[in-house]
Amino acid sequence: MKTEETIMQSVVEQVRSIKEAIAEEHGYDVHAMIASARARQERSGRIIIRSEAGNRTSGWTATADRGESA
């Protein structure tokens, strides 16, 4: 029977493997990885919450990915 620690190690290994695959897919270009992640978010059909660009102290804004304001 797997222990909780073994399960956690397995999850961490899977996350690291996925992270490495995404990085390799985008040539380890952080900007390309971010653009890809944002595109996946937009296609997800979920409401996306982002901070205002360049201003971490201004709070958060929510936008619906269908172009509607939340």
N, C-alpha and C positions, 0 to 999 in steps of 0.2 A: 504494500500500500504506500502511495506517495505521501510524503509529509508536506506540510504547508511550505516549508523552506525549499523543498525540491520543486514544488509547483511554481513558487516565486522565481527560482533560478531559471526554470524553463521559460517563463513568461519574459523575463529580462533578456534571455538569449534570443527569443523570437523577435522582440522589439529591436534589439541591436541588429539582428540580421536584416530586418525590414529597412531599418534606417540606412544600413550600409548599401542595400540594393537600390534604394532611392537615390542616394548620393552618387553611386556608380552610374546609374541611369542618366544622371544629369551632369556627368563629368566633374563631380564634386564642386559645381558652381552653385554657391549659396543662393544667388539671385534667381537662378533657374529653378532651384528646388522650391523657393518661396512662391514663385509665379505658378508652378505646377500645383502646389498645395492650395493656393487661392482659387485656381480654376476648379479643383475638385470640390472645394467648399461651395462655390457658386453653383455647381451642378447638383449638389446634394439635396436641394429642396428645403433646406433648413434655414432658419434665421441666423444671420451671421452678426456677431458683435465684435466691433473693432474700436481701438482707441483712435483718437484723431491723429492724423499723421504728424509726426515730429513733436507732439506735445503730450507727454505722458501724464501731466497733472490736470489736463482739462476734463477728464472723465471719459466715459465710453458712449458710443452710439450704436444703436441696433439698426440693421437694415435687412429687409427681406430680400432674399436672392432673386426674387421675381421682379425686382425693380420697384417694389412698393416701400414706402416708409413705414417703419414700425413705431 
